[in-house]
Amino acid sequence: MMIASVSAQVPQTASTPDAGPSGVPASAPQPQTQAQPAQPVVQDKVTISNAARALQEAAETATQTAKEAQGGDRQAQRKLVAEQARRIAR
């Protein structure tokens, strides 16, 4: 079996003295590009189950719970109150 590479050289055109960097004279009109219509953006919607939310809440740190409670998260506030009640009961 024989493998041979094939390559083609593209001849370079000489640019004129008043030509721009693309080799086209500066006074020549630039080709207009057609604007393509925007493609619709595909958005995925993710829903977390109640069990996953409960697990996530149970696994969060005390620092994170305190920050959420300070931010007005009612569930975090209840969790902090419950933890304080358990500490007092010991």
PDB file of N, CA, C and O in Angstrom:
ATOM      1  N   MET A   1       0.855  -1.167   0.000  1.00  0.00           N
ATOM      2  CA  MET A   1       0.000   0.000   0.000  1.00  0.00           C
ATOM      3  C   MET A   1       0.900   1.229   0.000  1.00  0.00           C
ATOM      4  O   MET A   1       1.917   1.283   0.692  1.00  0.00           O
ATOM      5  N   MET A   2       0.499   2.203  -0.789  1.00  0.00           N
ATOM      6  CA  MET A   2       1.316   3.397  -0.924  1.00  0.00           C
ATOM      7  C   MET A   2       0.495   4.615  -0.508  1.00  0.00           C
ATOM      8  O   MET A   2      -0.654   4.773  -0.920  1.00  0.00           O
ATOM      9  N   ILE A   3       1.093   5.466   0.305  1.00  0.00           N
ATOM     10  CA  ILE A   3       0.415   6.680   0.753  1.00  0.00           C
ATOM     11  C   ILE A   3       1.148   7.870   0.170  1.00  0.00           C
ATOM     12  O   ILE A   3       2.363   7.999   0.317  1.00  0.00           O
ATOM     13  N   ALA A   4       0.409   8.727  -0.485  1.00  0.00           N
ATOM     14  CA  ALA A   4       1.007   9.923  -1.072  1.00  0.00           C
ATOM     15  C   ALA A   4       0.206  11.137  -0.632  1.00  0.00           C
ATOM     16  O   ALA A   4      -1.023  11.097  -0.579  1.00  0.00           O
ATOM     17  N   SER A   5       0.908  12.206  -0.321  1.00  0.00           N
ATOM     18  CA  SER A   5       0.192  13.420   0.067  1.00  0.00           C
ATOM     19  C   SER A   5      -0.016  14.288  -1.159  1.00  0.00           C
ATOM     20  O   SER A   5       0.820  14.351  -2.060  1.00  0.00           O
ATOM     21  N   VAL A   6      -1.141  14.943  -1.162  1.00  0.00           N
ATOM     22  CA  VAL A   6      -1.482  15.815  -2.270  1.00  0.00           C
ATOM     23  C   VAL A   6      -1.661  17.209  -1.709  1.00  0.00           C
ATOM     24  O   VAL A   6      -2.428  17.416  -0.769  1.00  0.00           O
ATOM     25  N   SER A   7      -0.959  18.156  -2.281  1.00  0.00           N
ATOM     26  CA  SER A   7      -1.138  19.536  -1.834  1.00  0.00           C
ATOM     27  C   SER A   7      -1.172  20.431  -3.052  1.00  0.00           C
ATOM     28  O   SER A   7      -0.474  20.207  -4.041  1.00  0.00           O
ATOM     29  N   ALA A   8      -1.986  21.427  -2.953  1.00  0.00           N
ATOM     30  CA  ALA A   8      -2.104  22.374  -4.050  1.00  0.00           C
ATOM     31  C   ALA A   8      -1.657  23.735  -3.562  1.00  0.00           C
ATOM     32  O   ALA A   8      -2.080  24.188  -2.498  1.00  0.00           O
ATOM     33  N   GLN A   9      -0.807  24.388  -4.329  1.00  0.00           N
ATOM     34  CA  GLN A   9      -0.373  25.721  -3.954  1.00  0.00           C
ATOM     35  C   GLN A   9      -1.296  26.732  -4.608  1.00  0.00           C
ATOM     36  O   GLN A   9      -1.607  26.647  -5.796  1.00  0.00           O
ATOM     37  N   VAL A  10      -1.725  27.690  -3.801  1.00  0.00           N
ATOM     38  CA  VAL A  10      -2.594  28.738  -4.307  1.00  0.00           C
ATOM     39  C   VAL A  10      -1.705  29.879  -4.765  1.00  0.00           C
ATOM     40  O   VAL A  10      -0.912  30.399  -3.980  1.00  0.00           O
ATOM     41  N   PRO A  11      -1.825  30.278  -6.033  1.00  0.00           N
ATOM     42  CA  PRO A  11      -0.980  31.379  -6.517  1.00  0.00           C
ATOM     43  C   PRO A  11      -1.366  32.685  -5.827  1.00  0.00           C
ATOM     44  O   PRO A  11      -2.546  33.002  -5.684  1.00  0.00           O
ATOM     45  N   GLN A  12      -0.356  33.430  -5.406  1.00  0.00           N
ATOM     46  CA  GLN A  12      -0.610  34.708  -4.760  1.00  0.00           C
ATOM     47  C   GLN A  12      -0.663  35.786  -5.822  1.00  0.00           C
ATOM     48  O   GLN A  12       0.140  35.809  -6.754  1.00  0.00           O
ATOM     49  N   THR A  13      -1.627  36.680  -5.659  1.00  0.00           N
ATOM     50  CA  THR A  13      -1.762  37.760  -6.619  1.00  0.00           C
ATOM     51  C   THR A  13      -0.985  38.954  -6.113  1.00  0.00           C
ATOM     52  O   THR A  13      -0.933  39.210  -4.910  1.00  0.00           O
ATOM     53  N   ALA A  14      -0.403  39.659  -7.004  1.00  0.00           N
ATOM     54  CA  ALA A  14       0.334  40.862  -6.639  1.00  0.00           C
ATOM     55  C   ALA A  14      -0.666  41.967  -6.348  1.00  0.00           C
ATOM     56  O   ALA A  14      -1.618  42.174  -7.101  1.00  0.00           O
ATOM     57  N   SER A  15      -0.445  42.668  -5.259  1.00  0.00           N
ATOM     58  CA  SER A  15      -1.377  43.743  -4.919  1.00  0.00           C
ATOM     59  C   SER A  15      -0.885  45.047  -5.531  1.00  0.00           C
ATOM     60  O   SER A  15       0.313  45.264  -5.711  1.00  0.00           O
ATOM     61  N   THR A  16      -1.835  45.895  -5.840  1.00  0.00           N
ATOM     62  CA  THR A  16      -1.513  47.185  -6.432  1.00  0.00           C
ATOM     63  C   THR A  16      -1.093  48.143  -5.326  1.00  0.00           C
ATOM     64  O   THR A  16      -1.434  47.912  -4.166  1.00  0.00           O
ATOM     65  N   PRO A  17      -0.361  49.216  -5.647  1.00  0.00           N
ATOM     66  CA  PRO A  17       0.127  50.129  -4.611  1.00  0.00           C
ATOM     67  C   PRO A  17      -0.994  50.757  -3.780  1.00  0.00           C
ATOM     68  O   PRO A  17      -0.785  51.027  -2.597  1.00  0.00           O
ATOM     69  N   ASP A  18      -2.173  50.998  -4.354  1.00  0.00           N
ATOM     70  CA  ASP A  18      -3.254  51.626  -3.592  1.00  0.00           C
ATOM     71  C   ASP A  18      -4.213  50.587  -2.999  1.00  0.00           C
ATOM     72  O   ASP A  18      -5.311  50.926  -2.558  1.00  0.00           O
ATOM     73  N   ALA A  19      -3.793  49.333  -2.995  1.00  0.00           N
ATOM     74  CA  ALA A  19      -4.654  48.274  -2.479  1.00  0.00           C
ATOM     75  C   ALA A  19      -4.558  48.233  -0.955  1.00  0.00           C
ATOM     76  O   ALA A  19      -3.531  48.575  -0.369  1.00  0.00           O
ATOM     77  N   GLY A  20      -5.642  47.810  -0.337  1.00  0.00           N
ATOM     78  CA  GLY A  20      -5.680  47.648   1.111  1.00  0.00           C
ATOM     79  C   GLY A  20      -5.004  46.342   1.494  1.00  0.00           C
ATOM     80  O   GLY A  20      -4.431  45.664   0.640  1.00  0.00           O
ATOM     81  N   PRO A  21      -5.067  45.986   2.767  1.00  0.00           N
ATOM     82  CA  PRO A  21      -4.395  44.765   3.227  1.00  0.00           C
ATOM     83  C   PRO A  21      -4.966  43.490   2.632  1.00  0.00           C
ATOM     84  O   PRO A  21      -4.294  42.458   2.643  1.00  0.00           O
ATOM     85  N   SER A  22      -6.180  43.530   2.116  1.00  0.00           N
ATOM     86  CA  SER A  22      -6.771  42.320   1.550  1.00  0.00           C
ATOM     87  C   SER A  22      -6.474  42.171   0.065  1.00  0.00           C
ATOM     88  O   SER A  22      -6.923  41.211  -0.562  1.00  0.00           O
ATOM     89  N   GLY A  23      -5.729  43.101  -0.500  1.00  0.00           N
ATOM     90  CA  GLY A  23      -5.405  43.014  -1.911  1.00  0.00           C
ATOM     91  C   GLY A  23      -6.464  43.661  -2.797  1.00  0.00           C
ATOM     92  O   GLY A  23      -6.313  43.669  -4.018  1.00  0.00           O
ATOM     93  N   VAL A  24      -7.530  44.201  -2.213  1.00  0.00           N
ATOM     94  CA  VAL A  24      -8.597  44.856  -2.956  1.00  0.00           C
ATOM     95  C   VAL A  24      -8.338  46.352  -2.896  1.00  0.00           C
ATOM     96  O   VAL A  24      -8.046  46.870  -1.818  1.00  0.00           O
ATOM     97  N   PRO A  25      -8.433  47.070  -4.021  1.00  0.00           N
ATOM     98  CA  PRO A  25      -8.215  48.518  -3.986  1.00  0.00           C
ATOM     99  C   PRO A  25      -9.125  49.180  -2.951  1.00  0.00           C
ATOM    100  O   PRO A  25     -10.276  48.781  -2.775  1.00  0.00           O
ATOM    101  N   ALA A  26      -8.599  50.183  -2.278  1.00  0.00           N
ATOM    102  CA  ALA A  26      -9.323  50.848  -1.199  1.00  0.00           C
ATOM    103  C   ALA A  26     -10.605  51.499  -1.692  1.00  0.00           C
ATOM    104  O   ALA A  26     -11.552  51.642  -0.918  1.00  0.00           O
ATOM    105  N   SER A  27     -10.662  51.897  -2.958  1.00  0.00           N
ATOM    106  CA  SER A  27     -11.853  52.563  -3.472  1.00  0.00           C
ATOM    107  C   SER A  27     -12.935  51.581  -3.918  1.00  0.00           C
ATOM    108  O   SER A  27     -14.054  51.992  -4.225  1.00  0.00           O
ATOM    109  N   ALA A  28     -12.615  50.297  -3.955  1.00  0.00           N
ATOM    110  CA  ALA A  28     -13.592  49.301  -4.379  1.00  0.00           C
ATOM    111  C   ALA A  28     -14.636  49.114  -3.276  1.00  0.00           C
ATOM    112  O   ALA A  28     -14.286  49.115  -2.095  1.00  0.00           O
ATOM    113  N   PRO A  29     -15.905  48.954  -3.639  1.00  0.00           N
ATOM    114  CA  PRO A  29     -16.938  48.741  -2.624  1.00  0.00           C
ATOM    115  C   PRO A  29     -16.736  47.396  -1.928  1.00  0.00           C
ATOM    116  O   PRO A  29     -16.405  46.396  -2.565  1.00  0.00           O
ATOM    117  N   GLN A  30     -16.940  47.390  -0.618  1.00  0.00           N
ATOM    118  CA  GLN A  30     -16.808  46.166   0.166  1.00  0.00           C
ATOM    119  C   GLN A  30     -18.039  45.303  -0.032  1.00  0.00           C
ATOM    120  O   GLN A  30     -19.149  45.833  -0.073  1.00  0.00           O
ATOM    121  N   PRO A  31     -17.884  43.996  -0.156  1.00  0.00           N
ATOM    122  CA  PRO A  31     -19.058  43.131  -0.311  1.00  0.00           C
ATOM    123  C   PRO A  31     -19.901  43.152   0.968  1.00  0.00           C
ATOM    124  O   PRO A  31     -19.370  43.149   2.079  1.00  0.00           O
ATOM    125  N   GLN A  32     -21.201  43.173   0.790  1.00  0.00           N
ATOM    126  CA  GLN A  32     -22.123  43.193   1.920  1.00  0.00           C
ATOM    127  C   GLN A  32     -22.353  41.770   2.405  1.00  0.00           C
ATOM    128  O   GLN A  32     -22.588  40.870   1.599  1.00  0.00           O
ATOM    129  N   THR A  33     -22.287  41.563   3.693  1.00  0.00           N
ATOM    130  CA  THR A  33     -22.572  40.236   4.237  1.00  0.00           C
ATOM    131  C   THR A  33     -24.022  40.201   4.673  1.00  0.00           C
ATOM    132  O   THR A  33     -24.534  41.160   5.251  1.00  0.00           O
ATOM    133  N   GLN A  34     -24.663  39.114   4.398  1.00  0.00           N
ATOM    134  CA  GLN A  34     -26.065  38.943   4.769  1.00  0.00           C
ATOM    135  C   GLN A  34     -26.151  38.593   6.248  1.00  0.00           C
ATOM    136  O   GLN A  34     -25.498  37.656   6.708  1.00  0.00           O
ATOM    137  N   ALA A  35     -26.945  39.335   6.980  1.00  0.00           N
ATOM    138  CA  ALA A  35     -27.154  39.022   8.390  1.00  0.00           C
ATOM    139  C   ALA A  35     -28.127  37.853   8.480  1.00  0.00           C
ATOM    140  O   ALA A  35     -29.226  37.897   7.926  1.00  0.00           O
ATOM    141  N   GLN A  36     -27.711  36.821   9.177  1.00  0.00           N
ATOM    142  CA  GLN A  36     -28.570  35.652   9.298  1.00  0.00           C
ATOM    143  C   GLN A  36     -29.510  35.852  10.478  1.00  0.00           C
ATOM    144  O   GLN A  36     -29.132  36.448  11.486  1.00  0.00           O
ATOM    145  N   PRO A  37     -30.728  35.356  10.353  1.00  0.00           N
ATOM    146  CA  PRO A  37     -31.665  35.499  11.466  1.00  0.00           C
ATOM    147  C   PRO A  37     -31.152  34.762  12.692  1.00  0.00           C
ATOM    148  O   PRO A  37     -30.523  33.710  12.582  1.00  0.00           O
ATOM    149  N   ALA A  38     -31.426  35.324  13.852  1.00  0.00           N
ATOM    150  CA  ALA A  38     -30.957  34.733  15.100  1.00  0.00           C
ATOM    151  C   ALA A  38     -31.657  33.395  15.349  1.00  0.00           C
ATOM    152  O   ALA A  38     -32.865  33.260  15.149  1.00  0.00           O
ATOM    153  N   GLN A  39     -30.886  32.434  15.780  1.00  0.00           N
ATOM    154  CA  GLN A  39     -31.436  31.126  16.103  1.00  0.00           C
ATOM    155  C   GLN A  39     -32.122  31.210  17.469  1.00  0.00           C
ATOM    156  O   GLN A  39     -31.622  31.899  18.357  1.00  0.00           O
ATOM    157  N   PRO A  40     -33.228  30.539  17.652  1.00  0.00           N
ATOM    158  CA  PRO A  40     -33.882  30.564  18.957  1.00  0.00           C
ATOM    159  C   PRO A  40     -32.987  29.919  20.007  1.00  0.00           C
ATOM    160  O   PRO A  40     -32.336  28.906  19.751  1.00  0.00           O
ATOM    161  N   VAL A  41     -32.969  30.516  21.178  1.00  0.00           N
ATOM    162  CA  VAL A  41     -32.139  30.010  22.265  1.00  0.00           C
ATOM    163  C   VAL A  41     -32.857  28.854  22.946  1.00  0.00           C
ATOM    164  O   VAL A  41     -34.010  28.982  23.357  1.00  0.00           O
ATOM    165  N   VAL A  42     -32.173  27.734  23.062  1.00  0.00           N
ATOM    166  CA  VAL A  42     -32.749  26.563  23.693  1.00  0.00           C
ATOM    167  C   VAL A  42     -32.429  26.633  25.180  1.00  0.00           C
ATOM    168  O   VAL A  42     -31.267  26.757  25.567  1.00  0.00           O
ATOM    169  N   GLN A  43     -33.453  26.554  26.001  1.00  0.00           N
ATOM    170  CA  GLN A  43     -33.255  26.602  27.439  1.00  0.00           C
ATOM    171  C   GLN A  43     -33.765  25.316  28.061  1.00  0.00           C
ATOM    172  O   GLN A  43     -34.878  24.869  27.785  1.00  0.00           O
ATOM    173  N   ASP A  44     -32.934  24.735  28.901  1.00  0.00           N
ATOM    174  CA  ASP A  44     -33.342  23.536  29.620  1.00  0.00           C
ATOM    175  C   ASP A  44     -33.856  23.947  30.984  1.00  0.00           C
ATOM    176  O   ASP A  44     -33.317  24.858  31.612  1.00  0.00           O
ATOM    177  N   LYS A  45     -34.895  23.276  31.438  1.00  0.00           N
ATOM    178  CA  LYS A  45     -35.456  23.569  32.746  1.00  0.00           C
ATOM    179  C   LYS A  45     -35.167  22.372  33.644  1.00  0.00           C
ATOM    180  O   LYS A  45     -35.506  21.234  33.322  1.00  0.00           O
ATOM    181  N   VAL A  46     -34.534  22.656  34.776  1.00  0.00           N
ATOM    182  CA  VAL A  46     -34.184  21.604  35.712  1.00  0.00           C
ATOM    183  C   VAL A  46     -35.052  21.757  36.949  1.00  0.00           C
ATOM    184  O   VAL A  46     -35.166  22.851  37.503  1.00  0.00           O
ATOM    185  N   THR A  47     -35.656  20.678  37.376  1.00  0.00           N
ATOM    186  CA  THR A  47     -36.492  20.687  38.573  1.00  0.00           C
ATOM    187  C   THR A  47     -35.895  19.714  39.578  1.00  0.00           C
ATOM    188  O   THR A  47     -35.645  18.550  39.262  1.00  0.00           O
ATOM    189  N   ILE A  48     -35.668  20.207  40.796  1.00  0.00           N
ATOM    190  CA  ILE A  48     -35.123  19.363  41.847  1.00  0.00           C
ATOM    191  C   ILE A  48     -36.283  18.805  42.653  1.00  0.00           C
ATOM    192  O   ILE A  48     -37.196  19.540  43.030  1.00  0.00           O
ATOM    193  N   SER A  49     -36.246  17.514  42.914  1.00  0.00           N
ATOM    194  CA  SER A  49     -37.326  16.881  43.668  1.00  0.00           C
ATOM    195  C   SER A  49     -37.296  17.341  45.118  1.00  0.00           C
ATOM    196  O   SER A  49     -36.287  17.858  45.598  1.00  0.00           O
ATOM    197  N   ASN A  50     -38.413  17.145  45.806  1.00  0.00           N
ATOM    198  CA  ASN A  50     -38.499  17.534  47.214  1.00  0.00           C
ATOM    199  C   ASN A  50     -37.500  16.760  48.055  1.00  0.00           C
ATOM    200  O   ASN A  50     -36.927  17.313  48.994  1.00  0.00           O
ATOM    201  N   ALA A  51     -37.282  15.503  47.739  1.00  0.00           N
ATOM    202  CA  ALA A  51     -36.313  14.696  48.485  1.00  0.00           C
ATOM    203  C   ALA A  51     -34.897  15.254  48.318  1.00  0.00           C
ATOM    204  O   ALA A  51     -34.122  15.296  49.274  1.00  0.00           O
ATOM    205  N   ALA A  52     -34.572  15.675  47.111  1.00  0.00           N
ATOM    206  CA  ALA A  52     -33.249  16.248  46.866  1.00  0.00           C
ATOM    207  C   ALA A  52     -33.090  17.573  47.592  1.00  0.00           C
ATOM    208  O   ALA A  52     -32.015  17.868  48.114  1.00  0.00           O
ATOM    209  N   ARG A  53     -34.142  18.372  47.630  1.00  0.00           N
ATOM    210  CA  ARG A  53     -34.090  19.639  48.373  1.00  0.00           C
ATOM    211  C   ARG A  53     -33.882  19.387  49.862  1.00  0.00           C
ATOM    212  O   ARG A  53     -33.094  20.080  50.505  1.00  0.00           O
ATOM    213  N   ALA A  54     -34.584  18.403  50.409  1.00  0.00           N
ATOM    214  CA  ALA A  54     -34.444  18.082  51.828  1.00  0.00           C
ATOM    215  C   ALA A  54     -33.022  17.616  52.125  1.00  0.00           C
ATOM    216  O   ALA A  54     -32.444  18.002  53.141  1.00  0.00           O
ATOM    217  N   LEU A  55     -32.461  16.800  51.257  1.00  0.00           N
ATOM    218  CA  LEU A  55     -31.098  16.329  51.436  1.00  0.00           C
ATOM    219  C   LEU A  55     -30.116  17.491  51.358  1.00  0.00           C
ATOM    220  O   LEU A  55     -29.155  17.555  52.125  1.00  0.00           O
ATOM    221  N   GLN A  56     -30.359  18.392  50.444  1.00  0.00           N
ATOM    222  CA  GLN A  56     -29.495  19.560  50.281  1.00  0.00           C
ATOM    223  C   GLN A  56     -29.547  20.442  51.529  1.00  0.00           C
ATOM    224  O   GLN A  56     -28.514  20.932  51.983  1.00  0.00           O
ATOM    225  N   GLU A  57     -30.730  20.645  52.079  1.00  0.00           N
ATOM    226  CA  GLU A  57     -30.883  21.451  53.294  1.00  0.00           C
ATOM    227  C   GLU A  57     -30.205  20.780  54.477  1.00  0.00           C
ATOM    228  O   GLU A  57     -29.595  21.455  55.306  1.00  0.00           O
ATOM    229  N   ALA A  58     -30.304  19.457  54.564  1.00  0.00           N
ATOM    230  CA  ALA A  58     -29.711  18.724  55.684  1.00  0.00           C
ATOM    231  C   ALA A  58     -28.188  18.743  55.610  1.00  0.00           C
ATOM    232  O   ALA A  58     -27.519  18.698  56.642  1.00  0.00           O
ATOM    233  N   ALA A  59     -27.638  18.807  54.407  1.00  0.00           N
ATOM    234  CA  ALA A  59     -26.194  18.736  54.223  1.00  0.00           C
ATOM    235  C   ALA A  59     -25.504  20.094  54.318  1.00  0.00           C
ATOM    236  O   ALA A  59     -24.275  20.145  54.357  1.00  0.00           O
ATOM    237  N   GLU A  60     -26.252  21.189  54.356  1.00  0.00           N
ATOM    238  CA  GLU A  60     -25.590  22.487  54.373  1.00  0.00           C
ATOM    239  C   GLU A  60     -24.961  22.759  55.741  1.00  0.00           C
ATOM    240  O   GLU A  60     -25.413  22.252  56.768  1.00  0.00           O
ATOM    241  N   THR A  61     -23.916  23.566  55.721  1.00  0.00           N
ATOM    242  CA  THR A  61     -23.173  23.845  56.946  1.00  0.00           C
ATOM    243  C   THR A  61     -23.926  24.848  57.809  1.00  0.00           C
ATOM    244  O   THR A  61     -24.828  25.542  57.341  1.00  0.00           O
ATOM    245  N   ALA A  62     -23.534  24.909  59.090  1.00  0.00           N
ATOM    246  CA  ALA A  62     -24.156  25.858  60.022  1.00  0.00           C
ATOM    247  C   ALA A  62     -23.895  27.294  59.586  1.00  0.00           C
ATOM    248  O   ALA A  62     -24.752  28.161  59.755  1.00  0.00           O
ATOM    249  N   THR A  63     -22.721  27.545  59.029  1.00  0.00           N
ATOM    250  CA  THR A  63     -22.379  28.892  58.553  1.00  0.00           C
ATOM    251  C   THR A  63     -23.293  29.296  57.402  1.00  0.00           C
ATOM    252  O   THR A  63     -23.779  30.426  57.351  1.00  0.00           O
ATOM    253  N   GLN A  64     -23.520  28.376  56.490  1.00  0.00           N
ATOM    254  CA  GLN A  64     -24.378  28.658  55.345  1.00  0.00           C
ATOM    255  C   GLN A  64     -25.814  28.887  55.814  1.00  0.00           C
ATOM    256  O   GLN A  64     -26.500  29.775  55.307  1.00  0.00           O
ATOM    257  N   THR A  65     -26.268  28.092  56.778  1.00  0.00           N
ATOM    258  CA  THR A  65     -27.617  28.253  57.315  1.00  0.00           C
ATOM    259  C   THR A  65     -27.756  29.611  57.983  1.00  0.00           C
ATOM    260  O   THR A  65     -28.773  30.284  57.816  1.00  0.00           O
ATOM    261  N   ALA A  66     -26.746  30.019  58.738  1.00  0.00           N
ATOM    262  CA  ALA A  66     -26.783  31.322  59.413  1.00  0.00           C
ATOM    263  C   ALA A  66     -26.841  32.464  58.405  1.00  0.00           C
ATOM    264  O   ALA A  66     -27.577  33.431  58.604  1.00  0.00           O
ATOM    265  N   LYS A  67     -26.075  32.359  57.333  1.00  0.00           N
ATOM    266  CA  LYS A  67     -26.099  33.401  56.295  1.00  0.00           C
ATOM    267  C   LYS A  67     -27.481  33.488  55.651  1.00  0.00           C
ATOM    268  O   LYS A  67     -28.006  34.578  55.424  1.00  0.00           O
ATOM    269  N   GLU A  68     -28.061  32.326  55.361  1.00  0.00           N
ATOM    270  CA  GLU A  68     -29.388  32.313  54.740  1.00  0.00           C
ATOM    271  C   GLU A  68     -30.431  32.878  55.703  1.00  0.00           C
ATOM    272  O   GLU A  68     -31.343  33.592  55.284  1.00  0.00           O
ATOM    273  N   ALA A  69     -30.297  32.560  56.996  1.00  0.00           N
ATOM    274  CA  ALA A  69     -31.243  33.071  57.989  1.00  0.00           C
ATOM    275  C   ALA A  69     -31.140  34.585  58.097  1.00  0.00           C
ATOM    276  O   ALA A  69     -32.160  35.262  58.230  1.00  0.00           O
ATOM    277  N   GLN A  70     -29.933  35.124  58.044  1.00  0.00           N
ATOM    278  CA  GLN A  70     -29.746  36.580  58.088  1.00  0.00           C
ATOM    279  C   GLN A  70     -30.327  37.243  56.846  1.00  0.00           C
ATOM    280  O   GLN A  70     -30.759  38.394  56.889  1.00  0.00           O
ATOM    281  N   GLY A  71     -30.332  36.505  55.743  1.00  0.00           N
ATOM    282  CA  GLY A  71     -30.876  37.037  54.491  1.00  0.00           C
ATOM    283  C   GLY A  71     -32.393  36.938  54.416  1.00  0.00           C
ATOM    284  O   GLY A  71     -32.987  37.354  53.421  1.00  0.00           O
ATOM    285  N   GLY A  72     -33.038  36.386  55.466  1.00  0.00           N
ATOM    286  CA  GLY A  72     -34.489  36.335  55.482  1.00  0.00           C
ATOM    287  C   GLY A  72     -35.084  34.987  55.118  1.00  0.00           C
ATOM    288  O   GLY A  72     -36.302  34.875  54.976  1.00  0.00           O
ATOM    289  N   ASP A  73     -34.257  33.960  54.963  1.00  0.00           N
ATOM    290  CA  ASP A  73     -34.768  32.629  54.622  1.00  0.00           C
ATOM    291  C   ASP A  73     -35.480  32.049  55.837  1.00  0.00           C
ATOM    292  O   ASP A  73     -34.846  31.734  56.844  1.00  0.00           O
ATOM    293  N   ARG A  74     -36.798  31.911  55.741  1.00  0.00           N
ATOM    294  CA  ARG A  74     -37.611  31.459  56.882  1.00  0.00           C
ATOM    295  C   ARG A  74     -37.264  30.035  57.295  1.00  0.00           C
ATOM    296  O   ARG A  74     -37.235  29.728  58.486  1.00  0.00           O
ATOM    297  N   GLN A  75     -37.006  29.176  56.341  1.00  0.00           N
ATOM    298  CA  GLN A  75     -36.671  27.797  56.661  1.00  0.00           C
ATOM    299  C   GLN A  75     -35.349  27.734  57.432  1.00  0.00           C
ATOM    300  O   GLN A  75     -35.220  26.971  58.389  1.00  0.00           O
ATOM    301  N   ALA A  76     -34.375  28.537  57.014  1.00  0.00           N
ATOM    302  CA  ALA A  76     -33.093  28.577  57.712  1.00  0.00           C
ATOM    303  C   ALA A  76     -33.265  29.133  59.118  1.00  0.00           C
ATOM    304  O   ALA A  76     -32.606  28.675  60.052  1.00  0.00           O
ATOM    305  N   GLN A  77     -34.152  30.125  59.276  1.00  0.00           N
ATOM    306  CA  GLN A  77     -34.402  30.680  60.607  1.00  0.00           C
ATOM    307  C   GLN A  77     -35.000  29.620  61.529  1.00  0.00           C
ATOM    308  O   GLN A  77     -34.609  29.505  62.690  1.00  0.00           O
ATOM    309  N   ARG A  78     -35.946  28.849  61.007  1.00  0.00           N
ATOM    310  CA  ARG A  78     -36.548  27.779  61.816  1.00  0.00           C
ATOM    311  C   ARG A  78     -35.518  26.723  62.177  1.00  0.00           C
ATOM    312  O   ARG A  78     -35.533  26.189  63.286  1.00  0.00           O
ATOM    313  N   LYS A  79     -34.628  26.422  61.248  1.00  0.00           N
ATOM    314  CA  LYS A  79     -33.596  25.424  61.506  1.00  0.00           C
ATOM    315  C   LYS A  79     -32.654  25.890  62.615  1.00  0.00           C
ATOM    316  O   LYS A  79     -32.271  25.101  63.479  1.00  0.00           O
ATOM    317  N   LEU A  80     -32.279  27.178  62.594  1.00  0.00           N
ATOM    318  CA  LEU A  80     -31.402  27.705  63.638  1.00  0.00           C
ATOM    319  C   LEU A  80     -32.080  27.659  65.004  1.00  0.00           C
ATOM    320  O   LEU A  80     -31.443  27.322  66.002  1.00  0.00           O
ATOM    321  N   VAL A  81     -33.371  27.997  65.054  1.00  0.00           N
ATOM    322  CA  VAL A  81     -34.117  27.951  66.317  1.00  0.00           C
ATOM    323  C   VAL A  81     -34.169  26.522  66.840  1.00  0.00           C
ATOM    324  O   VAL A  81     -34.002  26.294  68.038  1.00  0.00           O
ATOM    325  N   ALA A  82     -34.397  25.561  65.955  1.00  0.00           N
ATOM    326  CA  ALA A  82     -34.466  24.160  66.361  1.00  0.00           C
ATOM    327  C   ALA A  82     -33.119  23.677  66.894  1.00  0.00           C
ATOM    328  O   ALA A  82     -33.071  22.933  67.874  1.00  0.00           O
ATOM    329  N   GLU A  83     -32.011  24.100  66.248  1.00  0.00           N
ATOM    330  CA  GLU A  83     -30.688  23.698  66.702  1.00  0.00           C
ATOM    331  C   GLU A  83     -30.391  24.298  68.070  1.00  0.00           C
ATOM    332  O   GLU A  83     -29.820  23.627  68.930  1.00  0.00           O
ATOM    333  N   GLN A  84     -30.772  25.554  68.278  1.00  0.00           N
ATOM    334  CA  GLN A  84     -30.551  26.184  69.584  1.00  0.00           C
ATOM    335  C   GLN A  84     -31.363  25.489  70.659  1.00  0.00           C
ATOM    336  O   GLN A  84     -30.881  25.329  71.781  1.00  0.00           O
ATOM    337  N   ALA A  85     -32.574  25.076  70.352  1.00  0.00           N
ATOM    338  CA  ALA A  85     -33.415  24.376  71.331  1.00  0.00           C
ATOM    339  C   ALA A  85     -32.789  23.029  71.702  1.00  0.00           C
ATOM    340  O   ALA A  85     -32.844  22.618  72.861  1.00  0.00           O
ATOM    341  N   ARG A  86     -32.198  22.346  70.724  1.00  0.00           N
ATOM    342  CA  ARG A  86     -31.546  21.056  71.015  1.00  0.00           C
ATOM    343  C   ARG A  86     -30.326  21.256  71.901  1.00  0.00           C
ATOM    344  O   ARG A  86     -30.069  20.450  72.795  1.00  0.00           O
ATOM    345  N   ARG A  87     -29.562  22.337  71.656  1.00  0.00           N
ATOM    346  CA  ARG A  87     -28.383  22.610  72.483  1.00  0.00           C
ATOM    347  C   ARG A  87     -28.781  22.884  73.933  1.00  0.00           C
ATOM    348  O   ARG A  87     -28.126  22.428  74.870  1.00  0.00           O
ATOM    349  N   ILE A  88     -29.855  23.630  74.092  1.00  0.00           N
ATOM    350  CA  ILE A  88     -30.324  23.979  75.444  1.00  0.00           C
ATOM    351  C   ILE A  88     -30.839  22.736  76.148  1.00  0.00           C
ATOM    352  O   ILE A  88     -30.655  22.601  77.358  1.00  0.00           O
ATOM    353  N   ALA A  89     -31.465  21.840  75.440  1.00  0.00           N
ATOM    354  CA  ALA A  89     -32.066  20.643  76.032  1.00  0.00           C
ATOM    355  C   ALA A  89     -31.014  19.654  76.510  1.00  0.00           C
ATOM    356  O   ALA A  89     -31.331  18.795  77.332  1.00  0.00           O
ATOM    357  N   ARG A  90     -29.803  19.733  76.043  1.00  0.00           N
ATOM    358  CA  ARG A  90     -28.780  18.767  76.443  1.00  0.00           C
ATOM    359  C   ARG A  90     -28.347  18.978  77.822  1.00  0.00           C
ATOM    360  O   ARG A  90     -27.488  18.248  78.318  1.00  0.00           O
TER     361      ARG A  90
END
